[in-house]
Structure formats: C-alpha cells, structure tokens
C-alpha cells in the first residue's frame, strides 16, 4: 500500500535497479505510491501492478498510441496518460529530415516511452534502445480496444499468458500496450471479435481457467 518501504538500496551492493510504476526513490529507500502487487522482472526491474484505467507513463514501457496532431518537429500522441506525449519526427530507424514519416490523425502506432518525468510531456520513439525499428511503428487494419492496465500487464507477463500465447500463434496478430490498449488483426472479422472477447474475459481467470477457455475455443474453430 502507499507508504510501504519495499527496498533499502544501502543493502544492495553493485546492483542497479529500474523502477516502474507505483514506486518512488527517497534517498536510499524505495517506497510504494499506489496500492497493488509488487512485481519483478529479470534482470532488475521492479514495479507495482494494479488494475486501473488511467495509465501513468514510465520509461521503457511499450504502448499503443493514437496520433492526434502533427507539428514541424514532432507528432502529438494520446497514450491514455495525464497529458499528450510527443513523438519526434526523427525518432525512427534511420530517421532524417528527408524521410520524415507522415501519419494522419487517428493513426494507431506501437511506440516505446523514452522519457517520462513528472510535469513534462512523455517522449516516445518508434525504435528500440539500439535504434532499430524492431516491432514498433504504425498498426494497420485490425481492431483496437481498451482494457485495464492490470490486464495489459497480465497479458505481457512471464511465463507467457496462456490466452495470448495460444491465440497469437494460431489465429491472429496481437499487440499489447502497457497503457491498457490491445490491437487484434485476423483474416476474418469474426475471428477478431472472438479473440478480443476472449482476451477481455481472461482478466478475472486463473492460468488454469484460461487454458480451459482456450481449449474450448480451439474446438469451436
């Protein structure tokens, strides 16, 4: 809960850690800023996971954004945060002034949060940390729906979520943003609807229940 001290940096030797949402550093202590479950991912990232509609941007998060405006030097993007984020026109693999991408208002893009400081608009990029495009960029066609941030993190958890692992490999393309947005694309519109409904219904199910639901779905296809 808020105020709990979960880590004491003075006891950690030669270890650099990354703080995600829900955690704050005060001198040598790491404390909690929101109620939820403490999570850890290798090699060194900690965060507090909770189910909420409003997304709080954190550096290195992968999110789904919607272009709402374009300026000379950047695109303004809605990532479901408190304020709009900006995507520099050069924040693309091999980006130069000669090959600036053109995005229409309403374009859905998969991006990485580069900077997220309190009181400032988050900065985005369509590249990974090494400058490669990787999986980032515009998402064409398909269907995007919104969910809680808790469901997003569950879908991206390790080991892989049974629902996402089965449906993504067999039936459709799926992109999940930590900001509570999911994009689904498949050959048939009916498949898109079924996959989206299954993902939404999985939030309150255990891993075993998810596997049972997926098995029943496979029998129907």
C-alpha positions in Angstrom: 0.0 0.0 0.0 1.2 3.6 -0.4 4.0 4.5 2.0 5.3 0.9 2.4 9.1 0.7 2.1 10.0 -2.3 -0.1 13.7 -1.9 -0.8 16.7 -0.5 1.0 19.4 0.5 -1.5 22.1 0.6 1.2 21.9 -3.2 1.5 22.3 -3.8 -2.3 25.9 -3.9 -3.4 26.9 -3.4 -7.1 23.3 -3.7 -8.3 21.5 -1.2 -10.5 17.7 -1.4 -10.4 15.0 0.0 -12.6 11.8 1.4 -11.1 8.5 1.1 -12.8 5.1 2.4 -12.0 4.0 2.7 -8.4 7.5 3.1 -6.9 9.5 6.1 -5.8 13.0 6.6 -4.5 13.7 8.7 -1.5 17.4 8.7 -0.6 18.3 5.0 0.0 14.8 3.7 0.2 12.2 2.7 -2.4 8.6 3.2 -1.3 5.2 2.5 -2.8 3.0 5.2 -4.2 -0.1 3.2 -5.1 -1.9 0.0 -3.9 -1.2 -3.2 -5.8 1.1 -6.2 -6.1 4.8 -5.9 -6.1 6.3 -7.4 -9.3 9.8 -8.1 -10.5 11.1 -9.0 -14.0 14.7 -10.1 -14.8 17.2 -8.7 -14.7 16.5 -5.7 -12.5 13.1 -4.1 -12.9 10.5 -3.6 -10.1 7.0 -2.2 -10.3 3.7 -2.2 -8.5 0.9 -3.8 -10.6 -2.7 -2.6 -10.1 -5.8 -2.6 -12.2 -6.7 1.0 -13.3 -8.0 2.8 -16.3 -5.6 5.8 -16.2 -2.1 5.0 -17.4 1.0 6.5 -15.7 3.8 6.6 -18.2 7.2 5.0 -17.3 10.4 4.9 -19.3 10.8 1.8 -21.5 7.1 1.0 -21.5 5.8 -0.3 -24.8 2.4 1.4 -25.5 -0.2 1.8 -28.2 -0.7 5.5 -29.1 -3.1 7.4 -31.3 -1.8 10.4 -33.3 -3.9 13.4 -32.5 -1.8 16.2 -34.2 1.4 16.8 -36.2 3.9 19.6 -35.8 7.0 20.5 -37.7 9.3 18.6 -35.3 7.0 16.0 -33.7 3.7 14.2 -33.6 1.4 14.6 -30.6 0.2 11.2 -29.4 -2.5 10.1 -27.0 -1.2 7.2 -24.8 -4.0 7.4 -22.2 -1.8 9.3 -19.8 -2.5 12.6 -17.9 -1.0 14.6 -20.8 -0.3 14.0 -24.5 3.1 12.5 -25.4 5.3 13.7 -28.3 7.0 11.6 -30.9 9.9 13.4 -32.6 9.9 13.1 -36.4 13.5 11.8 -36.2 12.7 9.1 -33.6 12.5 6.4 -36.3 15.2 3.9 -37.6 17.4 5.9 -40.0 15.2 9.0 -39.4 16.4 12.1 -41.3 14.8 15.3 -42.5 14.5 13.8 -45.9 12.4 10.8 -44.9 10.0 12.2 -42.3 7.0 9.8 -41.9 3.5 11.1 -42.5 0.8 10.0 -40.1 -2.8 11.0 -40.4 -4.8 12.0 -37.3 -6.2 8.8 -35.8 -3.3 6.6 -36.8 -2.6 3.8 -34.3 1.1 3.3 -33.6 3.1 1.0 -31.4 5.8 3.0 -29.6 8.3 3.0 -26.7 8.3 5.5 -23.9 11.8 7.1 -23.8 11.3 9.7 -21.1 8.6 10.2 -18.5 9.2 12.9 -16.0 6.6 14.4 -13.7 5.3 17.7 -15.0 6.6 17.1 -18.6 5.1 15.5 -21.7 6.4 12.0 -22.2 8.8 11.4 -25.1 8.2 8.5 -27.4 10.2 6.6 -30.1 9.5 4.1 -32.8 12.8 2.3 -32.1 14.2 0.0 -29.5 17.1 1.1 -27.3 19.6 0.2 -30.0 17.9 2.4 -32.6 16.3 -0.4 -34.6 12.6 -0.3 -35.7 12.0 -3.8 -34.2 8.2 -4.3 -33.8 7.5 -0.6 -33.5 5.5 1.5 -36.0 2.0 2.1 -37.3 -0.6 -0.7 -36.9 -2.8 -1.0 -40.0 -6.3 -2.5 -40.2 -7.4 -4.7 -37.3 -9.3 -3.6 -34.2 -8.1 -1.8 -31.1 -9.9 -1.9 -27.7 -9.1 -0.6 -24.3 -8.8 -2.5 -21.1 -7.3 -2.1 -17.6 -3.6 -1.7 -17.1 -3.7 -4.8 -14.9 -4.9 -6.9 -17.8 -2.2 -5.5 -20.1 0.5 -6.5 -17.7 -1.0 -9.9 -17.2 -1.0 -10.5 -20.9 2.7 -9.5 -21.1 3.7 -11.4 -18.0 6.4 -14.1 -17.9 5.8 -17.0 -18.3 3.6 -16.1 -21.3 -0.1 -15.7 -20.7 -1.9 -18.9 -22.0 -4.6 -16.9 -23.8 -2.1 -14.6 -25.6 0.3 -17.4 -26.4 -2.4 -19.6 -28.0 -4.4 -17.0 -29.8 -1.4 -15.0 -31.1 0.3 -18.1 -32.7 -2.7 -19.7 -34.2 -5.4 -17.2 -35.1 -4.3 -13.6 -35.2 -1.7 -10.8 -34.8 -1.9 -9.2 -31.4 -0.1 -6.1 -30.0 -0.5 -5.2 -26.3 0.4 -1.9 -24.8 1.1 -1.4 -21.1 -1.2 1.6 -21.2 -4.3 -0.6 -21.4 -4.8 -0.9 -25.2 -4.8 -4.1 -27.3 -4.8 -4.4 -31.1 -6.0 -7.5 -32.8 -5.9 -8.4 -36.5 -7.0 -11.5 -38.3 -8.2 -12.6 -41.7 -11.9 -12.8 -40.7 -13.7 -10.1 -38.8 -15.5 -12.7 -36.8 -12.1 -14.1 -35.6 -11.1 -10.6 -34.5 -14.3 -10.2 -32.4 -13.9 -13.7 -30.8 -10.2 -13.1 -29.9 -11.0 -9.7 -28.4 -13.8 -11.1 -26.3 -11.6 -13.9 -25.1 -8.9 -11.5 -24.0 -11.3 -9.3 -22.2 -12.9 -12.2 -20.4 -9.5 -13.6 -19.3 -8.8 -10.8 -16.7 -10.6 -12.5 -13.9 -9.5 -16.0 -14.7 -6.6 -18.0 -13.3 -4.0 -19.6 -15.7 -5.7 -22.9 -15.4 -9.1 -21.4 -16.3 -7.5 -19.5 -19.2 -6.2 -22.8 -20.6 -9.6 -24.4 -20.4 -11.2 -21.4 -22.1 -8.7 -21.5 -24.9 -9.1 -25.3 -25.4 -12.9 -24.8 -25.8 -12.3 -22.0 -28.3 -9.9 -24.2 -30.3 -12.6 -26.9 -30.5 -15.1 -24.4 -32.0 -12.7 -23.2 -34.8 
